[in-house]
Amino acid sequence: MKERQEILVGLLGRVFRYLEEAGRPGTPVVDYQAPESLRQKMDLTLGAEGLPEGQLLQLCEDYLQYSVRTGHRFFMNQLFSGFNFPAFLGEIVTAATNGSMYTYETAPVATLVEMEVVRRMGELAGFQNGNGLIVTGGSNANLVALLCARHHLFPDIKAKGIRMRSPMVIFVSDQAHYSFFKAANVVGIGSDNVVLVKSDRAGCMIPEELDGEIRQAVQNGKTPFFVGATAGTTVMGSFDPLPAIAGICETHGLWFHVDASLGGGFLLSPRHRDLLKGCNLADSFTWDAHKLMGIPLMCSVLLTQSRDILYHACSSEGGDYLFHDYDNADFDLGTKSLQCARRVDALKLWLAWKCIGDRGYAERIDRLVELAGYATHKIASHPQLELMRPVQSIIACFRYRPEGATDLNGLNLALRERLATEGKVLINYTHLNGEMVLRLVVINPDLTERDLDTLFETIVGTGEELALAAARADEKS
Ligand SMILES: Cc1ncc(COP(=O)(O)O)c(C=O)c1O
């Protein structure tokens, strides 16, 4: 036991150093190795003989050494970044206790903790007497929302299967997350029956287009039943006009879902919560606490306006070995989940929220919006950078555009790859109308204006090196 204690203390010391290093200037975001090189640096093979536990420390060291430092301020690749200490403590306790969320009996504290987190999030979303559940990600929350909608409108499908004469169709904007295609596949709608409604230049769904698409679908003999609005789109961080979309759903009798995987956190900010105005009218609501609230992956909640729909849509026969008729059966959250065993993802969020409080979160989110504004201004006023779309929240789409450059897509791609492989900055890219854009996500709560200055200096400096090398190569050929 003593030896294990020493290993544990040793590991925590190493983890602490790893986290601290991420904040030091000059630490790369990643010690990038191509797959073959990485295989050579670590012994990944599994064999018949076990290792002494003492040797696990070195394996953990290697893992840390070659992993991406997602807590680093220049990890700007995804919709999460940073390190959350209270939540980290929650992860340790979660792993140590290894509870499972199907029954109160197996996870009594975790069950009440999850119920409180879901209650509070529902309250913030304006769901008066709603319900909710932690699921395995925003994608799955969207999937379960679609299932709830299908069950609400066509309850027979649950037992009898799909026997519709006219295909069901769903509507999301052309900026919505790709998980809706996957959900349509799983729920039996078919990805061809996902209608992509046009958005405007800022990335927000155009309500008149939605109305037109619904009417068109009806005329074509299809059965519309679900609209998924997005509050905080993946690429631009844009917010669909929820009140107008709610009105259209009401007119046509459709389920109204809000995918606030990214934007849900804005409900914590009195200054910015109006971005989600109208979300209280939704039938269901996806909220990833692992995005704006900075909780370690995964931590996603699906909220529903109805108290019972999750149970009706997700419950099944069987499970007598697990779910018993006893006083606390109402607390067996597994009956409204598609999973059997379910990891405890609530504790880390609850501990972080306890420690940071609503007010702390509001300050943090307001600061991120302020920093995104600073970044937008820097881009717009820089002669070699080009802002590609208006910025509504915390994501700025831009590109490097030196005078006279022709192949801007190629140049920006090369620039992005150089930054990533050198470990200087991880920043993702996408295409908007065929133009490649770098996508700056301002979500790490430790970011400062100085970091953003450094970021743009690094981008422009590296871009200049690449442009020069390309010009020299052209001269030679
Ligand atoms: C708007 C939106 N919805 C859903 C998702 C999927 O979330 P997750 O990665 O938690 O499955 C994302 C992911 O970035 C997203 O941006």
The ligand as an SDF file (V2000), in Angstrom:
LIG
                    3D

 16 16  0  0  0  0  0  0  0  0999 V2000
  -23.0650   23.4930  -32.0770 C   0  0  0  0  0  0  0  0  0  0  0  0
  -22.5190   22.1490  -31.7060 C   0  0  0  0  0  0  0  0  0  0  0  0
  -23.3750   21.1390  -31.4790 N   0  0  0  0  0  0  0  0  0  0  0  0
  -22.9470   19.9130  -31.1400 C   0  0  0  0  0  0  0  0  0  0  0  0
  -21.6000   19.6480  -31.0250 C   0  0  0  0  0  0  0  0  0  0  0  0
  -21.1500   18.2760  -30.6530 C   0  0  0  0  0  0  0  0  0  0  0  0
  -20.7390   18.2870  -29.3370 O   0  0  0  0  0  0  0  0  0  0  0  0
  -19.8730   17.0960  -28.7150 P   0  0  0  0  0  0  0  0  0  0  0  0
  -18.4990   17.2620  -29.2650 O   0  0  0  0  0  0  0  0  0  0  0  0
  -19.9840   17.3210  -27.2550 O   0  0  0  0  0  0  0  0  0  0  0  0
  -20.5040   15.8170  -29.1560 O   0  0  0  0  0  0  0  0  0  0  0  0
  -20.6740   20.6620  -31.2530 C   0  0  0  0  0  0  0  0  0  0  0  0
  -19.2400   20.4010  -31.1400 C   0  0  0  0  0  0  0  0  0  0  0  0
  -18.4100   21.2140  -31.2760 O   0  0  0  0  0  0  0  0  0  0  0  0
  -21.1440   21.9410  -31.6020 C   0  0  0  0  0  0  0  0  0  0  0  0
  -20.3180   22.9520  -31.8440 O   0  0  0  0  0  0  0  0  0  0  0  0
  1  2  1  0
  2  3  1  0
  2 15  2  0
  3  4  2  0
  4  5  1  0
  5  6  1  0
  5 12  2  0
  6  7  1  0
  7  8  1  0
  8  9  2  0
  8 10  1  0
  8 11  1  0
 12 13  1  0
 12 15  1  0
 13 14  2  0
 15 16  1  0
M  END
$$$$
